[in-house]
Amino acid sequence: MDRLARPRRFALAAVLCSTVVVSLLPSPAYAAPLPDGAVQRPKTSTVYELAADRPAWAAVAVYSPNNWNASLLESTGAWLASSTYPAGRTEFVAVNSHLRGVAAYRAEATRITGYSPYVQWRQATAKIVLPVPANDGVSGPGDPDLAFAWLDSRDVVNVYDMHLNYGDMFWVNATPDTGFYFLPSNPYDPATFLRTRAQSVGVPGMRVVGNCTLYRAGYTGWHGVLVVSDTAPVTTVPAGGIALALHRYDPARPVTCPQRNFPDPTPAGP
């Protein structure tokens, strides 16, 4: 009887050992929450849960002086888009929830080199409305002809909604891929509901004149405006950041950017 019982005790022990090993494996499905507006600093590659809970443009952005990439995924884990710029550049993936609808997402900050990047999820809370110009020139930061896109020095990214009709145009005192991005969406093309940094550099109909860029809306609807800085977030005293001036296009002066000298005044005329 004793010789017959030993194999059964050994088999039971083997089953118990295998069960313990399986139960100790980490779950690959874990994702940390990333609240709207919060800046996180992961030490290694990290997956976050995000919520696009209202119709608005939004973006997940990752900055590191080294090289980290940013990806946006469905809540199921299905890949949507990735931003893969070189080291020292802010990566972003933006989503148009006006057209995609409210949804849960996942975002992944993936380490290529270095540690402790800055990660932020931001939904638009403000709308940019372009004033109808009353003057030819710009008197300075307080000029009523200007609208502004702003990035607080403590943030990685800021996002705005901007409703434009087909053919509407505006100037911004920035050149392509230097921190300002116009995110147009074609309501008939779902591929344009998601925009990476690389996809946002060249926009159909844009024109660069000096230190300004002229953008044109190819469709009527809610477009996005996004601002990033290729530097680490920092708290300043007094509060600081980046302010970019937008001015509605004047067909009477087709090649003149009124705020070309911003923040200094720009005289009227070409």
TORKOL-4160 file (C-alpha; in steps of 0.2 Angstrom, whole numbers, padded with zeros to 4 digits, m for minus):
270
<pt num="1" X="0000" Y="0000" Z="0000"/>
<pt num="2" X="0014" Y="0012" Z="0004"/>
<pt num="3" X="0023" Y="0009" Z="m0012"/>
<pt num="4" X="0006" Y="0012" Z="m0022"/>
<pt num="5" X="0003" Y="0029" Z="m0012"/>
<pt num="6" X="0019" Y="0037" Z="m0016"/>
<pt num="7" X="0016" Y="0041" Z="m0034"/>
<pt num="8" X="m0001" Y="0049" Z="m0030"/>
<pt num="9" X="0008" Y="0061" Z="m0017"/>
<pt num="10" X="0021" Y="0065" Z="m0030"/>
<pt num="11" X="0008" Y="0069" Z="m0043"/>
<pt num="12" X="m0002" Y="0080" Z="m0032"/>
<pt num="13" X="0014" Y="0090" Z="m0027"/>
<pt num="14" X="0018" Y="0093" Z="m0045"/>
<pt num="15" X="0001" Y="0100" Z="m0048"/>
<pt num="16" X="0002" Y="0111" Z="m0033"/>
<pt num="17" X="0019" Y="0118" Z="m0039"/>
<pt num="18" X="0013" Y="0122" Z="m0056"/>
<pt num="19" X="m0002" Y="0131" Z="m0049"/>
<pt num="20" X="0009" Y="0142" Z="m0038"/>
<pt num="21" X="0020" Y="0146" Z="m0053"/>
<pt num="22" X="0005" Y="0152" Z="m0064"/>
<pt num="23" X="m0002" Y="0162" Z="m0050"/>
<pt num="24" X="0014" Y="0172" Z="m0048"/>
<pt num="25" X="0015" Y="0178" Z="m0066"/>
<pt num="26" X="0011" Y="0197" Z="m0068"/>
<pt num="27" X="m0004" Y="0202" Z="m0078"/>
<pt num="28" X="0000" Y="0210" Z="m0095"/>
<pt num="29" X="m0017" Y="0219" Z="m0095"/>
<pt num="30" X="m0013" Y="0231" Z="m0081"/>
<pt num="31" X="m0014" Y="0249" Z="m0085"/>
<pt num="32" X="m0012" Y="0264" Z="m0074"/>
<pt num="33" X="m0025" Y="0278" Z="m0074"/>
<pt num="34" X="m0019" Y="0294" Z="m0082"/>
<pt num="35" X="m0031" Y="0308" Z="m0077"/>
<pt num="36" X="m0035" Y="0323" Z="m0089"/>
<pt num="37" X="m0022" Y="0336" Z="m0088"/>
<pt num="38" X="m0010" Y="0326" Z="m0076"/>
<pt num="39" X="0008" Y="0324" Z="m0080"/>
<pt num="40" X="0016" Y="0307" Z="m0075"/>
<pt num="41" X="0034" Y="0302" Z="m0074"/>
<pt num="42" X="0036" Y="0283" Z="m0077"/>
<pt num="43" X="0052" Y="0274" Z="m0074"/>
<pt num="44" X="0050" Y="0261" Z="m0087"/>
<pt num="45" X="0038" Y="0257" Z="m0102"/>
<pt num="46" X="0021" Y="0260" Z="m0095"/>
<pt num="47" X="0003" Y="0258" Z="m0101"/>
<pt num="48" X="m0011" Y="0270" Z="m0096"/>
<pt num="49" X="m0029" Y="0271" Z="m0096"/>
<pt num="50" X="m0037" Y="0286" Z="m0104"/>
<pt num="51" X="m0055" Y="0293" Z="m0106"/>
<pt num="52" X="m0061" Y="0304" Z="m0120"/>
<pt num="53" X="m0077" Y="0308" Z="m0111"/>
<pt num="54" X="m0083" Y="0323" Z="m0121"/>
<pt num="55" X="m0083" Y="0329" Z="m0139"/>
<pt num="56" X="m0067" Y="0338" Z="m0141"/>
<pt num="57" X="m0050" Y="0336" Z="m0148"/>
<pt num="58" X="m0037" Y="0328" Z="m0136"/>
<pt num="59" X="m0019" Y="0321" Z="m0136"/>
<pt num="60" X="m0007" Y="0310" Z="m0127"/>
<pt num="61" X="0010" Y="0317" Z="m0127"/>
<pt num="62" X="0027" Y="0311" Z="m0121"/>
<pt num="63" X="0043" Y="0321" Z="m0119"/>
<pt num="64" X="0060" Y="0315" Z="m0114"/>
<pt num="65" X="0078" Y="0322" Z="m0118"/>
<pt num="66" X="0082" Y="0304" Z="m0123"/>
<pt num="67" X="0071" Y="0294" Z="m0134"/>
<pt num="68" X="0053" Y="0288" Z="m0130"/>
<pt num="69" X="0039" Y="0284" Z="m0141"/>
<pt num="70" X="0020" Y="0287" Z="m0139"/>
<pt num="71" X="0006" Y="0275" Z="m0145"/>
<pt num="72" X="m0013" Y="0276" Z="m0143"/>
<pt num="73" X="m0023" Y="0260" Z="m0143"/>
<pt num="74" X="m0041" Y="0255" Z="m0141"/>
<pt num="75" X="m0047" Y="0250" Z="m0124"/>
<pt num="76" X="m0046" Y="0232" Z="m0130"/>
<pt num="77" X="m0027" Y="0234" Z="m0134"/>
<pt num="78" X="m0029" Y="0236" Z="m0153"/>
<pt num="79" X="m0016" Y="0248" Z="m0160"/>
<pt num="80" X="m0022" Y="0264" Z="m0167"/>
<pt num="81" X="m0007" Y="0276" Z="m0170"/>
<pt num="82" X="0011" Y="0279" Z="m0164"/>
<pt num="83" X="0023" Y="0294" Z="m0164"/>
<pt num="84" X="0041" Y="0289" Z="m0166"/>
<pt num="85" X="0052" Y="0305" Z="m0168"/>
<pt num="86" X="0070" Y="0306" Z="m0163"/>
<pt num="87" X="0077" Y="0309" Z="m0146"/>
<pt num="88" X="0073" Y="0325" Z="m0137"/>
<pt num="89" X="0057" Y="0328" Z="m0146"/>
<pt num="90" X="0039" Y="0328" Z="m0139"/>
<pt num="91" X="0029" Y="0314" Z="m0146"/>
<pt num="92" X="0010" Y="0315" Z="m0148"/>
<pt num="93" X="m0005" Y="0306" Z="m0154"/>
<pt num="94" X="m0021" Y="0317" Z="m0156"/>
<pt num="95" X="m0039" Y="0311" Z="m0157"/>
<pt num="96" X="m0054" Y="0320" Z="m0163"/>
<pt num="97" X="m0068" Y="0314" Z="m0152"/>
<pt num="98" X="m0081" Y="0326" Z="m0161"/>
<pt num="99" X="m0080" Y="0313" Z="m0175"/>
<pt num="100" X="m0074" Y="0297" Z="m0166"/>
<pt num="101" X="m0086" Y="0299" Z="m0151"/>
<pt num="102" X="m0082" Y="0297" Z="m0133"/>
<pt num="103" X="m0072" Y="0282" Z="m0129"/>
<pt num="104" X="m0060" Y="0274" Z="m0118"/>
<pt num="105" X="m0042" Y="0272" Z="m0124"/>
<pt num="106" X="m0025" Y="0265" Z="m0119"/>
<pt num="107" X="m0009" Y="0275" Z="m0121"/>
<pt num="108" X="0009" Y="0268" Z="m0120"/>
<pt num="109" X="0025" Y="0277" Z="m0117"/>
<pt num="110" X="0039" Y="0266" Z="m0124"/>
<pt num="111" X="0057" Y="0268" Z="m0119"/>
<pt num="112" X="0070" Y="0267" Z="m0133"/>
<pt num="113" X="0084" Y="0275" Z="m0122"/>
<pt num="114" X="0084" Y="0285" Z="m0106"/>
<pt num="115" X="0072" Y="0285" Z="m0091"/>
<pt num="116" X="0058" Y="0295" Z="m0083"/>
<pt num="117" X="0049" Y="0304" Z="m0097"/>
<pt num="118" X="0035" Y="0316" Z="m0095"/>
<pt num="119" X="0018" Y="0309" Z="m0100"/>
<pt num="120" X="0002" Y="0319" Z="m0102"/>
<pt num="121" X="m0016" Y="0317" Z="m0108"/>
<pt num="122" X="m0025" Y="0333" Z="m0112"/>
<pt num="123" X="m0043" Y="0336" Z="m0118"/>
<pt num="124" X="m0047" Y="0353" Z="m0126"/>
<pt num="125" X="m0056" Y="0364" Z="m0113"/>
<pt num="126" X="m0055" Y="0380" Z="m0124"/>
<pt num="127" X="m0060" Y="0385" Z="m0141"/>
<pt num="128" X="m0051" Y="0397" Z="m0152"/>
<pt num="129" X="m0062" Y="0410" Z="m0161"/>
<pt num="130" X="m0053" Y="0421" Z="m0174"/>
<pt num="131" X="m0059" Y="0439" Z="m0173"/>
<pt num="132" X="m0063" Y="0449" Z="m0188"/>
<pt num="133" X="m0048" Y="0460" Z="m0191"/>
<pt num="134" X="m0051" Y="0479" Z="m0189"/>
<pt num="135" X="m0033" Y="0484" Z="m0193"/>
<pt num="136" X="m0020" Y="0481" Z="m0205"/>
<pt num="137" X="m0006" Y="0479" Z="m0192"/>
<pt num="138" X="m0004" Y="0472" Z="m0175"/>
<pt num="139" X="m0001" Y="0483" Z="m0160"/>
<pt num="140" X="0006" Y="0469" Z="m0148"/>
<pt num="141" X="0000" Y="0455" Z="m0137"/>
<pt num="142" X="m0016" Y="0465" Z="m0132"/>
<pt num="143" X="m0022" Y="0468" Z="m0150"/>
<pt num="144" X="m0041" Y="0463" Z="m0151"/>
<pt num="145" X="m0037" Y="0456" Z="m0169"/>
<pt num="146" X="m0028" Y="0442" Z="m0162"/>
<pt num="147" X="m0032" Y="0425" Z="m0154"/>
<pt num="148" X="m0019" Y="0414" Z="m0144"/>
<pt num="149" X="m0014" Y="0396" Z="m0142"/>
<pt num="150" X="m0005" Y="0394" Z="m0126"/>
<pt num="151" X="0006" Y="0381" Z="m0118"/>
<pt num="152" X="0009" Y="0383" Z="m0099"/>
<pt num="153" X="0028" Y="0379" Z="m0094"/>
<pt num="154" X="0022" Y="0365" Z="m0082"/>
<pt num="155" X="0013" Y="0355" Z="m0096"/>
<pt num="156" X="0019" Y="0344" Z="m0110"/>
<pt num="157" X="0004" Y="0348" Z="m0122"/>
<pt num="158" X="m0011" Y="0359" Z="m0124"/>
<pt num="159" X="m0025" Y="0356" Z="m0136"/>
<pt num="160" X="m0039" Y="0368" Z="m0142"/>
<pt num="161" X="m0055" Y="0366" Z="m0153"/>
<pt num="162" X="m0057" Y="0377" Z="m0168"/>
<pt num="163" X="m0072" Y="0377" Z="m0179"/>
<pt num="164" X="m0069" Y="0383" Z="m0196"/>
<pt num="165" X="m0079" Y="0383" Z="m0212"/>
<pt num="166" X="m0072" Y="0376" Z="m0229"/>
<pt num="167" X="m0059" Y="0389" Z="m0235"/>
<pt num="168" X="m0056" Y="0398" Z="m0219"/>
<pt num="169" X="m0038" Y="0403" Z="m0217"/>
<pt num="170" X="m0027" Y="0410" Z="m0203"/>
<pt num="171" X="m0009" Y="0415" Z="m0199"/>
<pt num="172" X="0001" Y="0409" Z="m0185"/>
<pt num="173" X="0018" Y="0416" Z="m0180"/>
<pt num="174" X="0027" Y="0399" Z="m0181"/>
<pt num="175" X="0035" Y="0389" Z="m0194"/>
<pt num="176" X="0031" Y="0370" Z="m0197"/>
<pt num="177" X="0036" Y="0358" Z="m0183"/>
<pt num="178" X="0042" Y="0371" Z="m0171"/>
<pt num="179" X="0028" Y="0368" Z="m0158"/>
<pt num="180" X="0012" Y="0373" Z="m0166"/>
<pt num="181" X="0001" Y="0360" Z="m0175"/>
<pt num="182" X="m0015" Y="0363" Z="m0185"/>
<pt num="183" X="m0025" Y="0347" Z="m0185"/>
<pt num="184" X="m0038" Y="0346" Z="m0199"/>
<pt num="185" X="m0051" Y="0332" Z="m0200"/>
<pt num="186" X="m0060" Y="0326" Z="m0216"/>
<pt num="187" X="m0077" Y="0320" Z="m0209"/>
<pt num="188" X="m0078" Y="0307" Z="m0223"/>
<pt num="189" X="m0061" Y="0300" Z="m0219"/>
<pt num="190" X="m0059" Y="0291" Z="m0202"/>
<pt num="191" X="m0040" Y="0290" Z="m0205"/>
<pt num="192" X="m0039" Y="0309" Z="m0202"/>
<pt num="193" X="m0048" Y="0308" Z="m0185"/>
<pt num="194" X="m0031" Y="0303" Z="m0177"/>
<pt num="195" X="m0015" Y="0313" Z="m0180"/>
<pt num="196" X="0003" Y="0310" Z="m0175"/>
<pt num="197" X="0016" Y="0323" Z="m0174"/>
<pt num="198" X="0024" Y="0318" Z="m0191"/>
<pt num="199" X="0006" Y="0318" Z="m0199"/>
<pt num="200" X="0003" Y="0336" Z="m0193"/>
<pt num="201" X="0019" Y="0344" Z="m0200"/>
<pt num="202" X="0013" Y="0346" Z="m0218"/>
<pt num="203" X="m0005" Y="0351" Z="m0220"/>
<pt num="204" X="m0014" Y="0353" Z="m0237"/>
<pt num="205" X="m0015" Y="0371" Z="m0242"/>
<pt num="206" X="m0003" Y="0378" Z="m0230"/>
<pt num="207" X="0010" Y="0392" Z="m0235"/>
<pt num="208" X="0026" Y="0397" Z="m0225"/>
<pt num="209" X="0030" Y="0416" Z="m0227"/>
<pt num="210" X="0045" Y="0422" Z="m0216"/>
<pt num="211" X="0042" Y="0416" Z="m0198"/>
<pt num="212" X="0023" Y="0414" Z="m0201"/>
<pt num="213" X="0013" Y="0400" Z="m0208"/>
<pt num="214" X="m0004" Y="0402" Z="m0216"/>
<pt num="215" X="m0016" Y="0387" Z="m0214"/>
<pt num="216" X="m0032" Y="0384" Z="m0224"/>
<pt num="217" X="m0047" Y="0373" Z="m0219"/>
<pt num="218" X="m0051" Y="0360" Z="m0232"/>
<pt num="219" X="m0067" Y="0355" Z="m0223"/>
<pt num="220" X="m0081" Y="0363" Z="m0212"/>
<pt num="221" X="m0081" Y="0357" Z="m0194"/>
<pt num="222" X="m0071" Y="0355" Z="m0178"/>
<pt num="223" X="m0052" Y="0355" Z="m0181"/>
<pt num="224" X="m0039" Y="0354" Z="m0168"/>
<pt num="225" X="m0024" Y="0366" Z="m0163"/>
<pt num="226" X="m0010" Y="0358" Z="m0153"/>
<pt num="227" X="0005" Y="0366" Z="m0144"/>
<pt num="228" X="0020" Y="0357" Z="m0138"/>
<pt num="229" X="0038" Y="0362" Z="m0132"/>
<pt num="230" X="0053" Y="0351" Z="m0135"/>
<pt num="231" X="0058" Y="0355" Z="m0117"/>
<pt num="232" X="0054" Y="0347" Z="m0100"/>
<pt num="233" X="0040" Y="0355" Z="m0090"/>
<pt num="234" X="0045" Y="0367" Z="m0077"/>
<pt num="235" X="0037" Y="0378" Z="m0064"/>
<pt num="236" X="0042" Y="0396" Z="m0066"/>
<pt num="237" X="0039" Y="0412" Z="m0055"/>
<pt num="238" X="0030" Y="0421" Z="m0061"/>
<pt num="239" X="0020" Y="0408" Z="m0072"/>
<pt num="240" X="0027" Y="0406" Z="m0089"/>
<pt num="241" X="0025" Y="0397" Z="m0105"/>
<pt num="242" X="0023" Y="0399" Z="m0124"/>
<pt num="243" X="0010" Y="0410" Z="m0132"/>
<pt num="244" X="0007" Y="0409" Z="m0151"/>
<pt num="245" X="m0003" Y="0423" Z="m0160"/>
<pt num="246" X="m0017" Y="0418" Z="m0173"/>
<pt num="247" X="m0024" Y="0431" Z="m0185"/>
<pt num="248" X="m0038" Y="0429" Z="m0198"/>
<pt num="249" X="m0032" Y="0429" Z="m0216"/>
<pt num="250" X="m0036" Y="0446" Z="m0225"/>
<pt num="251" X="m0038" Y="0443" Z="m0244"/>
<pt num="252" X="m0033" Y="0461" Z="m0247"/>
<pt num="253" X="m0015" Y="0456" Z="m0241"/>
<pt num="254" X="m0013" Y="0438" Z="m0247"/>
<pt num="255" X="0006" Y="0437" Z="m0243"/>
<pt num="256" X="0007" Y="0447" Z="m0227"/>
<pt num="257" X="0007" Y="0440" Z="m0209"/>
<pt num="258" X="0000" Y="0454" Z="m0198"/>
<pt num="259" X="0009" Y="0447" Z="m0182"/>
<pt num="260" X="0025" Y="0443" Z="m0191"/>
<pt num="261" X="0035" Y="0453" Z="m0177"/>
<pt num="262" X="0025" Y="0446" Z="m0162"/>
<pt num="263" X="0026" Y="0450" Z="m0148"/>
<pt num="264" X="0032" Y="0467" Z="m0154"/>
<pt num="265" X="0020" Y="0478" Z="m0164"/>
<pt num="266" X="0019" Y="0475" Z="m0183"/>
<pt num="267" X="0016" Y="0491" Z="m0193"/>
<pt num="268" X="0001" Y="0491" Z="m0206"/>
<pt num="269" X="0006" Y="0487" Z="m0224"/>
<pt num="270" X="0015" Y="0473" Z="m0232"/>
